[in-house]
Amino acid sequence: MTAATTSRPAAAGAVPDAGATATANAAPRAEARASRRAADASSGAWRRRWRRFWPPAAALLLGIALWQLVIVVFDIPGYLLPSPQAFAETLWEQRVAIWEPTRVTMTAAYLAFLLALVVGVAAALLMARWNLTERALFPYLVIVQTIPIVAIAPLFVVWIGAGLTTNMLIGAMLAVFPIAANTLMGLKSVDRNLVQLYAMAGAPPRVTLFTLRLPGALPSILTGMRIAAGASVIGAIVGEFVAGVGGGEGGLGFILTQSAVQMRISQLFVAAIMASLVSLLLFAAVVLLERVLLGRWHESALPHDD
């Protein structure tokens, strides 16, 4: 038999290779599975968003309904408690005029928050580094937190004068303690075994601080920032109450005082809602920062299914 006879053409009715057929069929199935997984992930994300959204929305609608019901049942006059409709009308009428006081309060509150963040974290770093510093500084942080702010605000007016600086400092006084206390707790809660491991490896304190202690303390720092977000706005408004920034330079605190004196309750409600929005915006920014910094590794920022 010659070599030519060993190479024969494939028969016309030969069965195709099974491996090639399986590979060709597997690709569409894999694409279909990937598409289903993507659809399931998208659907799950929407369900999680809906579960987060509907409880506060339902609570808001229920609160408005109870508000209207109380007015109707007890026949409360509008000058004591305006109806939701009257409040909405006042909010629409004041939509331009209320912006300038809101901007003044927002500026003072946000600057107070930033000042408290810098001072609070710096104080916590010093107290975590040296025990003597903690024993020297922490009692005074507690004192600053417990002093009635309405008692200290007039002193700032005498020393500095009424204005943005005074309101910013008063807001920072209220906001610095939660940041400092939570940061200190986070720095001191880092695993001692890891700290000793860094020391055994000869890592300098600066490396240990920036690669171990601060990342480990981030959840506590952000918790303090959440608390401080509301405290800084409260402090700025209290400063406007007591210090008295009047006229066109007045903030929401001035509008609240003026509305209460003149018994303009609808306008008082509008100013209170705007103050809440200023605080909520700052709180939302902290929550967004928390998701960016912790969302991929810390349990508190990971999504949970109910």
C-alpha positions in Angstrom: 0.0 0.0 0.0 1.5 3.4 -1.0 1.7 6.6 1.1 -0.8 8.3 -1.1 -3.5 5.8 0.0 -3.0 6.7 3.7 -4.4 10.3 3.2 -8.0 10.0 2.2 -10.5 12.8 1.8 -13.3 13.0 4.4 -16.5 11.3 3.5 -19.4 13.5 2.5 -21.5 12.2 5.4 -18.8 12.3 8.1 -20.0 13.4 11.6 -18.6 16.8 12.7 -16.1 17.0 15.5 -18.1 16.9 18.8 -15.6 19.1 20.7 -15.9 21.9 18.2 -19.7 21.7 18.3 -19.8 21.9 22.1 -17.5 24.9 22.1 -19.6 26.7 19.5 -22.8 26.1 21.5 -21.2 27.0 24.9 -20.4 30.6 23.8 -24.1 31.7 23.4 -25.1 29.9 26.6 -22.3 31.7 28.5 -23.4 35.1 27.1 -27.0 34.3 28.1 -25.9 33.4 31.6 -23.9 36.6 31.9 -26.8 38.6 30.6 -29.1 37.0 33.2 -26.6 37.7 36.0 -26.4 41.4 34.9 -30.2 41.7 34.8 -30.5 40.1 38.3 -27.8 42.4 39.7 -29.6 45.4 38.2 -32.9 44.2 39.6 -31.4 43.6 43.0 -29.9 47.1 43.1 -33.3 48.7 42.3 -34.9 46.6 45.0 -32.3 47.7 47.5 -32.9 51.4 46.5 -36.6 51.0 46.8 -36.3 49.4 50.3 -34.2 52.4 51.3 -36.5 55.0 49.7 -40.1 53.9 50.7 -39.9 54.0 54.5 -38.9 57.7 54.8 -41.2 58.6 52.0 -44.1 56.8 53.7 -43.2 58.4 57.0 -43.2 61.9 55.4 -46.6 61.3 53.8 -48.0 60.0 57.2 -46.5 63.0 59.0 -48.2 65.4 56.6 -51.5 63.6 56.9 -51.3 63.7 60.8 -50.4 67.4 60.6 -53.5 68.2 58.6 -55.6 65.9 60.8 -54.5 67.6 64.0 -55.4 71.0 62.5 -58.9 69.8 61.5 -59.7 67.9 64.6 -58.6 70.5 67.1 -59.5 73.5 64.9 -56.1 75.1 65.3 -56.0 78.6 63.8 -53.5 79.3 61.0 -51.5 81.8 63.0 -50.6 79.1 65.5 -50.1 76.2 63.2 -50.3 76.7 59.4 -51.7 73.9 57.3 -49.5 72.0 54.9 -51.0 73.9 52.0 -50.3 77.3 53.7 -46.7 76.1 54.4 -46.2 75.1 50.7 -47.6 78.4 49.5 -45.2 80.4 51.8 -42.3 78.2 50.7 -43.1 79.0 47.1 -43.5 82.7 47.8 -40.2 82.9 49.8 -38.2 80.7 47.4 -36.0 83.6 46.3 -35.9 85.6 49.5 -35.0 82.6 51.6 -31.9 81.8 49.6 -29.7 84.6 50.9 -30.2 83.7 54.6 -29.7 80.0 53.7 -26.4 80.9 52.0 -25.2 82.8 55.0 -26.0 80.0 57.4 -24.6 77.3 55.0 -21.3 79.2 54.7 -20.9 79.5 58.5 -21.9 75.9 59.2 -19.7 74.3 56.6 -16.7 76.3 57.5 -17.4 75.4 61.1 -17.5 71.7 60.1 -14.2 71.9 58.3 -12.5 73.8 61.2 -13.8 71.2 63.7 -12.6 68.4 61.4 -9.0 69.7 61.3 -8.8 70.6 65.0 -10.6 67.4 66.1 -8.4 65.0 64.1 -5.2 66.9 65.0 -6.1 66.8 68.7 -6.9 63.1 68.5 -3.6 62.3 66.8 -1.7 64.1 69.5 -3.7 62.4 72.3 -3.2 59.0 70.7 0.5 59.5 70.3 1.2 60.7 73.8 -0.8 59.7 76.9 0.3 62.9 78.7 -1.3 64.9 75.9 -4.6 63.0 76.3 -4.6 63.6 80.0 -4.0 67.3 79.5 -6.4 68.0 76.5 -9.3 65.6 76.8 -10.9 67.2 80.0 -11.0 70.6 78.2 -12.6 69.1 75.2 -15.3 67.7 77.5 -15.6 71.2 79.1 -16.0 72.8 75.7 -18.8 70.3 74.9 -20.7 70.9 78.1 -20.6 74.7 78.3 -24.0 76.1 77.3 -23.4 77.7 74.0 -25.8 80.5 74.7 -23.5 81.5 77.6 -20.4 81.6 75.5 -21.8 83.2 72.3 -22.0 86.7 73.8 -18.3 86.5 74.7 -17.4 85.9 71.1 -19.5 88.9 70.1 -17.6 91.1 72.6 -14.2 89.7 71.6 -14.6 89.3 67.8 -17.8 91.1 66.9 -21.0 89.8 65.3 -20.6 88.1 62.0 -19.4 85.1 60.0 -16.3 84.4 62.1 -18.3 84.3 65.4 -20.9 82.0 64.0 -18.3 79.7 62.5 -16.4 79.4 65.8 -19.5 78.7 67.8 -20.5 76.0 65.3 -16.9 74.5 65.5 -17.1 74.4 69.3 -20.2 72.2 69.1 -18.7 70.0 66.3 -15.2 69.4 67.5 -15.8 67.0 70.4 -17.6 64.2 68.5 -14.9 64.2 65.8 -12.0 64.3 68.4 -13.6 61.6 70.7 -14.5 59.2 67.9 -11.1 59.6 66.1 -9.3 59.0 69.4 -11.4 55.9 70.0 -10.6 54.6 66.5 -6.9 55.2 66.7 -6.7 53.4 70.1 -8.9 50.5 68.8 -6.4 49.3 66.2 -5.4 45.7 66.7 -2.4 45.6 69.1 -0.9 42.6 67.3 -0.7 44.6 64.0 0.9 47.5 65.9 3.5 45.2 67.4 4.1 43.6 64.0 4.9 47.0 62.5 7.2 47.7 65.4 9.0 44.4 65.0 9.5 45.2 61.3 11.1 48.5 62.3 8.4 50.7 60.8 8.7 54.3 61.9 5.7 55.9 63.7 4.8 57.9 60.6 4.4 54.8 58.5 2.4 53.0 61.2 0.1 56.1 61.5 -0.7 56.5 57.8 -0.8 52.8 56.8 -2.3 51.2 59.8 -3.8 53.5 62.5 -5.6 56.1 60.3 -7.1 53.5 57.9 -8.2 51.4 60.8 -9.8 54.5 62.5 -11.7 55.7 59.4 -15.0 54.2 60.4 -14.8 56.0 63.8 -13.7 59.2 62.2 -16.6 59.1 59.8 -19.0 58.4 62.6 -17.8 61.5 64.4 -18.2 63.5 61.2 -21.8 62.4 60.9 -22.6 63.7 64.4 -20.6 66.9 63.7 -22.5 67.6 60.5 -25.7 68.4 62.5 -23.8 70.0 65.4 -22.0 72.5 63.2 -25.3 73.7 61.7 -27.0 74.0 65.1 -24.0 75.9 66.4 -24.0 78.4 63.5 -27.8 79.0 63.9 -27.4 79.5 67.7 -24.6 81.9 67.0 -27.0 83.9 64.7 -29.7 83.8 67.5 -27.4 85.2 70.2 -24.9 87.2 68.2 -27.5 88.8 66.1 -26.4 89.2 62.5 -29.1 91.5 61.3 -30.4 93.0 58.1 -29.5 91.7 54.7 -26.5 89.8 56.2 -28.8 87.8 58.5 -28.8 84.0 58.4 -31.6 81.5 59.1 -31.2 82.1 62.8 -32.1 85.8 62.3 -35.1 84.8 60.2 -36.3 82.3 62.8 -36.0 85.0 65.6 -37.7 87.6 63.4 -40.5 85.3 62.4 -41.2 84.2 66.0 -41.4 87.8 67.2 -43.7 88.8 64.4 -45.8 85.6 64.8 -45.2 84.7 61.1 -45.4 81.0 61.8 -45.4 79.9 58.1 -42.2 81.8 57.5 -40.7 80.3 60.7 -41.5 76.8 59.4 -39.9 77.6 56.0 -36.7 78.8 57.8 -36.7 75.7 60.0 -37.0 73.4 56.9 -34.2 75.2 55.1 -32.0 74.8 58.2 -32.7 71.1 58.1 -31.8 70.9 54.4 -28.5 72.6 55.1 -27.7 70.0 57.7 -29.0 67.1 55.5 -26.8 68.2 52.6 -23.7 68.1 54.8 -24.8 64.7 56.3 -25.3 63.3 52.8 -21.8 64.5 51.8 -20.4 62.6 54.7 -22.4 59.5 53.8 -21.1 59.6 50.2 -17.6 60.0 51.5 -18.1 57.0 53.7 -19.3 54.9 50.8 -16.3 55.9 48.7 -13.7 55.2 51.5 -15.3 52.2 53.1 -17.7 50.7 50.5 -15.4 48.0 49.2 -14.0 46.6 52.5 -15.8 47.6 55.7 -18.9 45.8 56.9 -20.8 48.9 57.9 -20.8 50.2 54.3 -21.7 47.0 52.5 -25.3 46.5 51.3 -27.4 44.2 53.5 -30.5 42.3 52.4 -33.4 42.4 54.9 
